[in-house]
């Protein structure tokens, strides 16, 4: 098993979850600047697409800076051969690791037999891991392969599902503590993460064993540390808890950001988004972040409304600055 950077991490470690149209290059740079986690993930990219003539369309999704290391590229798909070829591409691009998405519940992904659909197709799941590892360990440079999944499809199947993955010996397995059917409509069940840790340790208790990472409903770093302690997980991955809070992983910060700080970073984020993705991504993608930054204070609703009609970063900046310098005292 190739462990690469995983072996060097102090446990418990903390990671930023891969989220489509969220953890893009602009957001990762903002998070890296204000509170870098131990590991960063890209948005997921299709293995099929990386093996097609349209490969260049994914170059921006796979762009990263040295400050973001260690950084893991995430793939989705259902064709083992394409995972092999994609792994070789990602290896040459210098990524520190490759992650396979086996947890996405989106219908379009499921129809392809990818994402969470692989929970019901363990034979294919193992073949995909095998081929990804083969590609990631070729051409003289060996990088680790990990998996992100859920506890089951319609019910908790961790006792059945996890051993299939462990047999393929990925370097790490991130487990979102919900089923595919549960989506985000039910609370994450961290007791299953504790169970998964026991299963993994029973399977292999050596120093080179597969690491287990828990994911789901973690609201702050204090809670993340508590979850790791109570479950024995090697690490914790944070998803929605990072929205509007790029300071999430900054352990030395004692006080929450002020309204002024949040709004100034919102402007910085919007301008960076436009700089990186000008004419390549619609500015509407940025608005979910603006909504998250602009909440929890007097006048937030009106400012959000103004930003939601903005068509450019400059328009959003104008609305926010008007609010900041309106003469109203901000807490």
C-alpha positions as CSV (number, residue, x, y, z in Angstrom):
1,X,0.0,0.0,0.0
2,X,1.3,3.4,-1.0
3,X,0.8,5.9,1.9
4,X,2.7,8.9,0.6
5,X,1.7,12.1,2.5
6,X,-0.8,10.2,4.6
7,X,2.0,8.7,6.7
8,X,3.4,12.1,7.6
9,X,0.1,13.6,9.0
10,X,-0.3,14.1,12.7
11,X,-3.5,12.5,13.9
12,X,-6.2,13.4,14.1
13,X,-5.9,15.5,10.9
14,X,-8.6,17.7,9.4
15,X,-9.6,18.0,5.7
16,X,-11.7,20.1,3.5
17,X,-14.3,18.0,1.7
18,X,-14.6,18.0,-2.1
19,X,-17.8,19.8,-3.1
20,X,-19.0,20.5,-6.6
21,X,-19.1,24.2,-7.5
22,X,-17.8,25.0,-4.0
23,X,-14.2,23.8,-3.5
24,X,-13.0,25.4,-6.7
25,X,-9.6,27.0,-7.1
26,X,-10.8,30.4,-5.8
27,X,-12.3,29.0,-2.6
28,X,-9.4,26.8,-1.9
29,X,-7.0,29.7,-2.1
30,X,-9.2,31.7,0.3
31,X,-9.3,28.8,2.8
32,X,-5.6,28.3,2.4
33,X,-4.9,31.9,3.2
34,X,-7.2,32.2,6.3
35,X,-7.1,28.8,7.9
36,X,-5.4,26.0,5.9
37,X,-6.6,22.4,6.7
38,X,-4.2,19.5,6.8
39,X,-5.5,18.3,3.4
40,X,-7.3,19.9,0.5
41,X,-9.5,18.2,-2.1
42,X,-10.4,19.4,-5.6
43,X,-14.0,19.3,-6.9
44,X,-14.7,16.0,-8.5
45,X,-13.8,15.6,-12.2
46,X,-15.1,12.8,-14.5
47,X,-12.6,10.1,-15.3
48,X,-14.4,9.7,-18.7
49,X,-13.9,13.4,-19.4
50,X,-10.2,13.3,-18.6
51,X,-9.8,10.5,-21.1
52,X,-11.7,12.4,-23.9
53,X,-10.8,15.0,-26.4
54,X,-12.5,17.5,-24.2
55,X,-9.9,17.0,-21.4
56,X,-8.8,20.7,-21.5
57,X,-12.3,21.7,-20.2
58,X,-11.2,20.3,-16.8
59,X,-7.9,22.1,-16.5
60,X,-9.2,24.9,-14.3
61,X,-10.9,22.3,-12.0
62,X,-7.5,20.7,-11.6
63,X,-5.5,23.9,-11.1
64,X,-3.8,24.4,-7.7
65,X,-1.0,26.3,-6.0
66,X,1.9,25.0,-4.1
67,X,0.5,26.5,-0.9
68,X,-2.4,24.1,-1.1
69,X,-0.3,20.9,-0.7
70,X,-1.0,18.2,0.2
71,X,-3.8,18.3,-2.4
72,X,-5.9,15.4,-3.6
73,X,-7.7,15.2,-6.9
74,X,-11.1,13.5,-6.9
75,X,-12.4,11.4,-9.7
76,X,-15.8,9.9,-10.4
77,X,-17.0,7.4,-13.0
78,X,-17.7,3.8,-13.6
79,X,-15.1,2.7,-16.2
80,X,-12.0,1.1,-14.6
81,X,-9.8,1.7,-17.7
82,X,-10.6,5.4,-17.6
83,X,-9.6,5.5,-13.9
84,X,-6.2,4.0,-14.9
85,X,-5.6,6.6,-17.6
86,X,-6.9,9.4,-15.4
87,X,-4.6,8.4,-12.6
88,X,-1.6,8.6,-14.9
89,X,-2.7,12.1,-16.0
90,X,-3.2,13.3,-12.4
91,X,0.2,11.8,-11.4
92,X,1.9,13.8,-14.1
93,X,0.1,16.9,-12.9
94,X,1.8,16.5,-9.6
95,X,-1.1,15.8,-7.2
96,X,-0.2,14.4,-3.8
97,X,-3.1,11.8,-4.0
98,X,-6.1,10.6,-5.9
99,X,-9.5,10.1,-4.4
100,X,-12.4,8.0,-5.9
101,X,-15.9,9.3,-5.3
102,X,-18.2,6.5,-4.2
103,X,-20.7,8.6,-2.3
104,X,-22.2,11.2,-4.5
105,X,-26.1,10.9,-4.5
106,X,-26.8,13.1,-7.5
107,X,-29.1,11.4,-9.9
108,X,-27.0,12.3,-13.0
109,X,-24.0,10.6,-11.4
110,X,-26.0,7.6,-10.2
111,X,-27.4,7.0,-13.7
112,X,-23.8,6.5,-14.9
113,X,-23.3,3.8,-12.3
114,X,-20.9,6.2,-10.5
115,X,-20.8,7.8,-7.1
116,X,-23.0,6.2,-4.5
117,X,-24.2,3.7,-7.1
118,X,-20.9,1.8,-6.6
119,X,-22.0,0.8,-3.1
120,X,-24.4,-1.6,-4.7
121,X,-21.7,-2.8,-7.1
122,X,-18.7,-3.8,-4.9
123,X,-17.0,-5.9,-7.6
124,X,-16.8,-2.9,-9.9
125,X,-15.8,-0.6,-7.0
126,X,-12.8,-2.9,-6.2
127,X,-11.8,-3.0,-9.9
128,X,-11.9,0.8,-10.1
129,X,-9.6,1.1,-7.0
130,X,-7.3,-1.5,-8.5
131,X,-7.0,0.3,-11.8
132,X,-6.6,3.7,-10.2
133,X,-3.8,2.4,-8.0
134,X,-2.1,0.8,-11.1
135,X,-2.2,4.2,-12.9
136,X,-1.1,6.1,-9.7
137,X,1.8,3.8,-9.1
138,X,3.2,3.7,-12.7
139,X,5.9,5.8,-14.5
140,X,8.3,5.9,-11.5
141,X,6.2,8.2,-9.2
142,X,3.8,6.5,-6.8
143,X,1.0,8.5,-5.2
144,X,-1.7,7.1,-2.8
145,X,-5.3,6.4,-3.7
146,X,-8.2,6.9,-1.3
147,X,-12.0,6.5,-1.4
148,X,-14.8,8.7,-0.2
149,X,-18.1,6.9,0.4
150,X,-21.2,6.6,2.6
151,X,-22.4,4.1,5.2
152,X,-24.7,2.4,2.7
153,X,-27.4,2.9,0.0
154,X,-30.8,2.9,1.7
155,X,-29.6,1.5,5.1
156,X,-26.4,1.2,7.1
157,X,-24.4,-1.5,5.3
158,X,-21.0,-0.6,6.8
159,X,-20.3,-4.2,8.0
160,X,-20.8,-5.5,4.5
161,X,-19.5,-2.6,2.4
162,X,-16.4,-1.5,4.3
163,X,-14.6,-4.9,4.0
164,X,-15.0,-4.8,0.2
165,X,-13.1,-1.5,0.2
166,X,-10.5,-2.6,2.7
167,X,-9.6,-5.7,0.6
168,X,-8.6,-3.3,-2.2
169,X,-6.2,-1.5,0.3
170,X,-6.8,2.2,-0.4
171,X,-4.6,4.5,1.7
172,X,-7.6,6.1,3.3
173,X,-11.4,5.8,3.3
174,X,-13.6,8.8,4.1
175,X,-17.0,7.8,5.3
176,X,-19.9,10.2,5.2
177,X,-22.0,9.1,8.1
178,X,-25.3,9.0,6.1
179,X,-26.8,6.6,3.5
180,X,-27.2,7.6,-0.1
181,X,-31.0,7.7,0.5
182,X,-30.7,9.8,3.6
183,X,-28.9,12.6,1.7
184,X,-28.6,15.5,4.1
185,X,-32.2,15.2,5.4
186,X,-31.2,13.1,8.5
187,X,-28.5,13.7,11.1
188,X,-25.1,12.1,10.4
189,X,-24.7,8.9,12.5
190,X,-21.2,9.1,14.0
191,X,-21.7,5.8,15.9
192,X,-21.2,4.1,12.5
193,X,-17.9,5.9,12.1
194,X,-16.8,4.3,15.4
195,X,-18.0,1.0,14.1
196,X,-16.0,1.5,10.9
197,X,-12.8,2.2,12.8
198,X,-13.2,-1.1,14.7
199,X,-13.8,-3.0,11.5
200,X,-10.7,-1.4,9.9
201,X,-8.5,-2.1,12.9
202,X,-9.7,-5.7,13.0
203,X,-8.9,-6.1,9.3
204,X,-5.4,-4.7,9.7
205,X,-3.9,-3.2,12.9
206,X,-0.4,-2.5,11.3
207,X,1.1,1.0,11.0
208,X,0.4,0.8,7.3
209,X,-3.3,0.1,7.6
210,X,-6.0,2.0,5.7
211,X,-6.9,5.2,7.5
212,X,-10.5,6.0,8.4
213,X,-11.8,9.6,8.1
214,X,-15.3,10.6,9.4
215,X,-17.5,13.2,7.7
216,X,-20.9,14.8,8.4
217,X,-22.5,17.6,10.3
218,X,-19.3,19.0,12.0
219,X,-19.9,22.7,12.8
220,X,-16.5,23.8,14.2
221,X,-13.0,22.6,14.9
222,X,-13.7,21.8,18.6
223,X,-16.5,19.5,17.5
224,X,-14.2,17.9,14.9
225,X,-11.6,17.1,17.5
226,X,-14.3,15.6,19.8
227,X,-15.6,13.5,17.0
228,X,-12.2,12.1,16.3
229,X,-11.6,11.3,20.0
230,X,-15.0,9.6,20.5
231,X,-14.8,7.5,17.4
232,X,-11.0,6.8,17.1
233,X,-11.1,8.1,13.5
234,X,-7.7,9.1,12.1
235,X,-9.2,12.3,10.7
236,X,-12.3,14.4,10.2
237,X,-13.5,15.9,6.9
238,X,-15.5,19.1,6.9
239,X,-18.1,20.0,4.3
240,X,-20.9,22.5,4.8
241,X,-19.4,23.8,8.1
242,X,-16.9,25.7,6.0
243,X,-19.5,27.8,4.2
244,X,-18.9,31.5,4.9
245,X,-16.1,30.6,7.4
246,X,-12.7,30.2,5.7
247,X,-11.3,30.6,9.3
248,X,-12.7,27.2,10.2
249,X,-9.4,25.4,10.5
250,X,-7.5,28.2,12.1
251,X,-7.0,26.6,15.5
252,X,-5.3,29.6,17.1
253,X,-8.2,32.0,16.4
254,X,-10.1,32.6,19.7
255,X,-12.9,34.9,18.5
256,X,-15.3,34.6,15.6
257,X,-14.8,36.9,12.6
258,X,-16.5,40.3,12.8
259,X,-19.1,41.4,10.3
260,X,-16.4,43.7,8.7
261,X,-14.0,40.8,8.3
262,X,-16.5,38.5,6.7
263,X,-17.6,41.1,4.2
264,X,-14.1,42.1,3.3
265,X,-13.2,38.5,2.7
266,X,-16.5,38.1,0.7
267,X,-15.2,40.9,-1.6
268,X,-11.8,39.3,-1.9
269,X,-13.3,35.9,-2.7
270,X,-15.7,37.4,-5.3
271,X,-12.8,39.3,-7.0
272,X,-10.6,36.2,-7.0
273,X,-13.4,34.0,-8.4
274,X,-13.8,36.5,-11.3
275,X,-10.0,36.7,-11.9
276,X,-9.7,32.9,-12.1
277,X,-12.9,32.0,-13.9
278,X,-13.7,35.1,-16.0
279,X,-15.8,34.0,-19.0
280,X,-15.3,30.4,-17.9
281,X,-17.8,30.1,-15.0
282,X,-21.0,32.0,-14.5
283,X,-20.7,34.4,-11.5
284,X,-23.9,32.8,-10.1
285,X,-21.7,29.9,-8.9
286,X,-20.1,32.4,-6.5
287,X,-23.4,33.5,-5.0
288,X,-23.8,30.5,-2.6
289,X,-20.6,31.7,-0.9
290,X,-21.9,35.3,-0.8
291,X,-25.1,34.1,0.9
292,X,-23.0,32.3,3.5
293,X,-20.8,35.3,4.2
294,X,-23.8,37.6,4.5
295,X,-25.8,36.2,7.3
296,X,-26.4,36.6,11.0
297,X,-26.4,40.4,11.3
298,X,-28.7,43.4,11.0
299,X,-29.2,44.3,7.3
300,X,-28.0,40.9,6.1
301,X,-31.2,40.1,4.3
302,X,-31.2,43.4,2.3
303,X,-27.5,43.0,1.4
304,X,-28.0,39.4,0.3
305,X,-30.8,40.5,-2.0
306,X,-28.5,43.2,-3.5
307,X,-25.7,40.6,-4.1
308,X,-28.0,38.0,-5.6
309,X,-28.8,40.3,-8.5
310,X,-25.1,41.1,-9.1
311,X,-23.8,39.9,-12.4
312,X,-20.1,40.5,-11.6
313,X,-17.7,40.7,-8.7
314,X,-17.5,44.4,-9.2
315,X,-21.3,44.8,-8.7
316,X,-21.2,42.6,-5.6
317,X,-18.2,44.6,-4.3
318,X,-20.1,47.9,-4.8
319,X,-23.1,46.6,-2.8
320,X,-21.0,45.3,0.0
321,X,-18.8,48.4,0.3
322,X,-21.9,50.6,0.3
323,X,-23.2,48.6,3.2
324,X,-19.8,48.7,5.0
325,X,-19.4,52.5,4.6
326,X,-23.1,53.4,5.2
327,X,-22.2,54.9,8.6
328,X,-24.2,52.1,10.4
329,X,-22.2,50.6,13.3
330,X,-21.3,47.0,12.6
331,X,-20.6,44.5,15.3
